[in-house]
Amino acid sequence: MKGEEDFFTLHFSLFTLHLKKMKPSIPKGTRDFTPEQVRKRDYLFDTIRRVFVRYGYQPIETSALENLSTLTGKYGEEGDKLLFKVLNNGDYLQKADEEALVSRDSARLAASIAKRGLRYDLTVPFARFVVMNQHQLSFPFKRYQIQPVWRADRPQKGRYQEFYQCDVDVVGSGSLMYEAELAAIYDEVFARLGLKVRILLNNRKILAGMAEVAGIADRFMEMTIAIDKLDKIGMDGVRTEMAGRGISESSISTIEKLLANQSLEAWKKELAGSETGLKGVEELETVLTYLGETTLTNEVVFEPTLARGLSYYTGCIFEVQALGAQMGSIGGGGRYDDLTGVFGMPGVSGVGVSFGAERIYDVMEELNLFPANLSEDLAVLFIAFDEPSHRYAFRCLSQVRQAGIAADLYPEPAKVGKQMKYANDRKVPYVVLIGESEMNSGNLTLKNMESGEQQQLSLKEIVLNIKR
């Protein structure tokens, strides 16, 4: 018996020593959130959610894990590189591609040892969801979704490997009314958050027309991937990128000249030889006509350099820029005419936009736009002077909570100064002080922590006072 005790004591000591040496950390590109930060994020999500519901959108959720066959090939070559892959269960090397393993061919090896991945966005899983549930849905189907996504991107300001997206989409209709509605949703959400933005619009058909005019219709994706990096690398960088992708100098010059045109009228002339391009101009004009029928708080502008690198967009595309803050896009989206087709349900058009919650949060923090009272999670803290009053306070606490008030009791009748410090640290607006005299009279001491004012009130009066 003694030997067993020594054995367990030794192993527990080694385990404790291991814990002492372990430095706690989280994966790069991920974050923990304090209570104050969570309350701010909840405020952000609730504001967005309320607008989605006002416009008639319904909530869904999809799995964090998707089959890699669902995800790959939907985001373009750049996006596929950023997919987080999940190793197969058990002995994943048993069915590994041995030639790929020997030759250190990572892409080929991954295909044999990982069949699942973390979702890259919410749009492709939504398309998969629509196909799987098509007989239960009424079309056009309007959905919203607020969930995390994962991308193996290089972490930097405003860019994380785990982050939330707030998506709103409608599938089953090609009506351009929905493009206008989504722009209005962007406008209303940011107006409610007090964040000034610029909503940018373009159309992938205009970009396709530009590729035709430049003589590189077969290099459309290479062109859009390069243009999509314009805000990061500048026009010189875009020229270099396109040249590196095999686009001729004359075509690059034509593209640069076309991108300088800021009006739809000018683009009509430039794309006169492209039926696709003219269709894109017409669609944008229709969307702007719809938007002219409503009052907007923020500016909506045509931006010909907006490309959106994801390969599934086919029509109108969106991007949102925050004004007054150094941050990239805080929202984006667009029309996708046949995303469900790859899952066996062709000809179903959809359009949607996404709110980049992490970047919006960072911008609102920078501009001090969160309401000040979000840190007040407790309305009142009970403070007891001794053991009998502590038990009495516990009984009062139950009644206050039943009245719908967020309340707490310090866990022991410690020194009053220590309890009051805790109340200040928690930013509690009221404390109730209970001692022998309060117990005997039934009138408790309610203190306003901001003004310092104290009143002797019954518990019922305290409840009414705090609610008021």
Order of alpha helices (4+ residues) and beta strands (2+ residues): alpha-alpha-beta-beta-alpha-alpha-beta-alpha-alpha-beta-alpha-beta-beta-alpha-beta-alpha-alpha-alpha-alpha-alpha-alpha-beta-beta-beta-beta-alpha-beta-alpha-beta-alpha-beta-alpha-beta-beta-alpha
